[in-house]
Amino acid sequence: MTELKNMRVLLNKRPVGEPRDDDFRIETVPVAEPGEGELLLKVLWLSLDPYMRGRMNDVKSYAPPVGLGEVMVGETVNQVIISKSPHYTVGDIVVGGVGWQQYAVVPGDSKEIRKVDPELGPISTALYVLGMTGRTAYFGLLQVGEPKPGETVVVAAASGAVGSVVGQIAKIKGCRAVGIAGGKEKCDYVKNELGFDAVIDRKGGNMAADLKAACPDGIDVYFENVGGEVLHAVTPLLNPGARVPICGFVSQYNKEVPSEMEAPHNVLAKLPNPPFHRFLLVREWIREWAAATAQLSAWVKAGKLKYRESVVDGLDNAPATFRGLLQGKNFGKQLIRVADPD
């Protein structure tokens, strides 16, 4: 054990606006020996997600903020390299939120650690289409959005991790899927590879007019990931009885004054005829996770659900890659490959 060192990325100070290099601190410390009932995990894959920006602020939210000097939060795929728990054996692949680090000691009976079934798909997909991201899209669209065959479903950040899955599930359910993405390359991917019926380039200069042309019958479900000008282009087109699942609003996350962020629920509530709308957290459906993952895996294997991963090697590249994620530079799921399995 003495030869193992743990590189970890800590929150050094709270960002003002876009995160900077000095908002993070990278340190290397000895790896602790697991005690009775504990596991030593080697981190293989780290998921980077927009919600992490909110956790860097010292504000009240659905989860506590990351403390200064603490390891940045994040979901990871890991390999058990020492087990002192009857629940796991050495070599098991597990998913859990151990954060931006190379190793972690965790309780073997933690409900936050779950085995990954490699038969369902590559282990990295436990952080994407077969993991939290895929389940967020699945439950957010089907349980909150409640799409019906023939309806128009509009998806913000359609080339991103959640949005790309939402639109494809909408197609599977017989809906017209319209995506909004940034730039020709992303729009071509959404239309030609993912099979959306139409895609709007939010950088094209005519987003509101283009969206209206793509939705001649209005919008029945709008899956919100972005907020800001995208949301304002959508609202005039919402049909009576429309539903708006709110996953996030990444365009607002780097506001220098967090209280100045324009939250989607505030915009929607002020409309003359507000649609049904609410924020969603995937943990609401935790008892249904296994069934959802099995369905997502079946769609992937049948070729009905495609996915794309943006992979960067090395934990030390996580801060810069995270900034790029907030700027929309990723395609699909943004992952850091921390290490290969033994």
N, C-alpha and C positions, 0 to 999 in steps of 0.2 A: 504493500500500500504506500510506503514512503516515497516511491518513485513517481507516483501519480500526482500530477498538478492540474488544477482546475482553473482554466481561463473563464472569467465571467464578466459580463457587461452590467455596470451599475448605473443608476440614475444619479448623476453628479449634481445637477441643479435643474430647476424647473424652467422649461423653455418659455421664451416670449416670442410668439409667432412660430415660424418654422424651426424645428430642432436643429441645433448646431453641434459640431464635434464636441465642444466642451460641456455640453449638457449630459454627456455620457462619460464614464470612466471605466477603462478596462484594467483589470487586475488579475494576478495569478496567485492562487493560494493552494496549500496542500489539500488533498482530498481526504475527507474524514473517513474513519472506519465505521461501517454500519453496526449498530447495536442489535441486540436480540429483537427479532420481529421486523427488522428493517431491510431495505434493499439499497444497493448501490447501482445507480443507473448511469450508463454512458449515453449521452445525447447524440443522436444520429441526424435528426432533422429538426429545424426550428421554423415555425410558422410566423410570418410577419403579417400583421393585420392592422387596418386603420384604427380600430378601437384603442390600440395601445397609446395613441396620441392623447386621448382623453384621460387615460390613467396616469399620464405624466403631470397633469394639473392637480393642484391641491383644492379640489372642489368636490362637493357631494355628488355622488352618482350611484348607479346600481351596484358598484363594487368599489372598495376603498382604493385610493390612489397609491401608486408606488411610493414608498418612503425614500427620502434622500439617503443615498448609500446602500439602497437595496438592489437586488438583482431585478432587472427589467422582466416584466411578466411576459409569458408567451407559452403557447402549447407546443409540445415536442413529441417526437417519436424517439423511443429510447430502447436500449438493450440492457437487460439485467446482467451485470457482471459479477455481483456477489449477492446471494440471497440468504438471509437468515429468517425467512418467512416460509411457512408451509404452503403459502398460496402461489409461489412463483419458483421457477427453477432458473439456473444460470442459462443464458441464451434466449430467454423469453423476450419477445418484442412487445413493448407496452406504449400506450399513449397517455400523456398527462401533462399538466402545466408546470413544468419545473423551470421555465424561463430561459433567459439568454446566458447559458453556461454550458460547459462541456460535461460536467458530472453533477450528480445530485444524490443525496441520501434521503430516502422517503420511507414512511411507514408502509409495511407490507399489506396492511389492511385498509389503506387509504381508498376512499371511494372516488378519489380524483385520478386514480391509476387504473387503466383497463387494458386487458390483453388485446393485441391486434391479431386478427386472423389473416395470415398472408394469402389464404385461398381466395379472399374477396378481391384482392388487387395488390399492386405494389405497395410496400409499407408507407411510402410518402403520401399516398392517397388518403391515409388515415388522418391527415391534416387538411385534406382538401375535399375532393368529391365524395369520399367515403367517410368523412369526418365532420368536424364542427361546421365547416363552411358549407358542405353539401347538405347537411341536415338543416342549417339555417335557411338555405334556399328552399328546401323541401317543405318544411313546416311553415315558413313565412308565407310562401305562395299558397300552399294547399289549405292550411288551417286558418290563416288570417285573410289572405286574398280571395279564397274560395272561388277560383276561376271556373267558368262554365264553358262547355264547347261552343265555339263560334264567337266568344268574347275577344276583345282586344286587350292584350296585356302589354304594357310599356315597362321597360326595365332600364333604369339608370345604371351607368358603369357596366354596360352589357358585356364588355370583354374581360371584366374583372372576375375574381374568384367566385363571389356569390352570384353576381348578375348573369354570368355565362351559364350557370346551372339553372337559374330561375327561368330564363327564356327557353331553354331546351325542355324543361318540364312542362312549361306552358304549351309548347308544340305537342308534346306527348299527350297532353290532356285535350287536344283538339282546338286550341286557341290560336288567334293571330298574334304572333310575337313581334313586337317592335322594340328594337334596342336603341339606346343612345350611348355613343362612345366618342372618344376624342382622337381625331386624325384618321386619314385614309387607311392606313395599315390596320388599325384596330377595327374600323368599320368593315373592311373587306373580310377580315377574320370572322366577325360576327355574322355577316351575311352568307359568305361562301363556305365556311367551314362548320359553323354552328347551326346554320340553317334557319336563322331568323327570317321572317317574311319581309322585313324592312329594317333599315338602320339609319339613324340620323347622326350626322357629324356635328357635335356640339361646338367644334372649332371652325365650322364652315361659314359662319357669318349669317346664316338664315335659319337658325335652329327652330324658332317658334313657327315660322311658315312651313318649313320642311316637315316638322312634326304634325302640323295640322293636315298637310297633304297626305301623310302616311297613315293618318287615323281619320278617314272620312266619316266613320260612324262613332267618333268619340273614343274615350278611353274608359274601360270598365275596371281594370286593375292597374295601379301604378305601384311598382316595387321601388321604394326609395332607398338609394344608397349615397346620393350626392348632395341634394339640397341646392340652395342658391338659385342661379339663373335657370338651371335645369328644372327645378320644381316650379318656378314661375312660368316656364314655357308649357308645362303640363297642366296646370290648374284650370285654364280656360276650357280645356277639352274634356274634363272629367264629366262623365255621364251621371244622371241621377242614379243613386244606388251604388256608385263606384266605391271601391275598397282600396285603401292605401296602407300596405304593410310598410313600416318604417324600420329598416335595418340600421341605417346610419346616414350621415350627411357630411361626407369627407371634405367637401368644398369649404366648410366652416371651421375645420378643426385647428387650423393654424392662425386663427384670429389672435392678434396680440393681446386683446382683452377678452377673455372667455365669455364674459357676460354679454358681449356684443354679437355672439353667435346667433344666427337666425335659425331657430329650431323648426323643423318641418311642421310639428304639431301646432305651433303658434300660427304659422301661415295658413294651414288648412282650416283651423278653427275659426278664422276670421272671414272665410268665404261666405257668400250669401246662402249657399246650400252646402254646408260642410259634408264631405264624404266620410264614410266610416274610416277611421285611421287610428293606428296605435303602434307604439314601439314594440318590438318583439325580442325576446331572449330565448335562445335555443334550449336552455335548461327547463323551460316550461313543459317540454314534452320528453323529459329524460326517460320516462318509462317506456316510451315508444322508439327510443333511439335504435335499438337492435333491429326492429322491423324496418325502419326507414333505411338503415345502412344496407340491409339485405336487398331492398327494392332498388336502391341506387346502384348497387353492385350488379344487379340483374340488368338494369338499363345500360350500364357501361359495357357489359359482356355482350349484349345484344346489338351494340353499335348505335343505340338511340341517344346516348349521353356521352359526349366527347369532353375532353378536358386538356388543358395546357398548363404546364408548370414553368415558372420563371425561377431558375435555380442559380444561386450565387454560392460559391465555395468559401468557407472560412467564417468563423464566428466574428472575427475582428472586422469583417465587412458589413456586419448587421446594421450599425448606425447609418452608414451612407446608403445602404440599400433601403432602409426604412424611410429615409427622406425621399428617395426616388419613388417609393410606393405612394407616399402622400401626394406626390406630384403627378401620379398616374402613369409612371414609366413602365409598370409591369403589365404583362399579358397573363391572364388567368391568375393562378395562385403564386404568391411570392414566397419562396422557400430559401432557407440557408442550409446548405449541406455542411453539417458540423463535423461528422466523421463517418467512416464506413463501419458496418458491423464486423465484429471479430469472426 
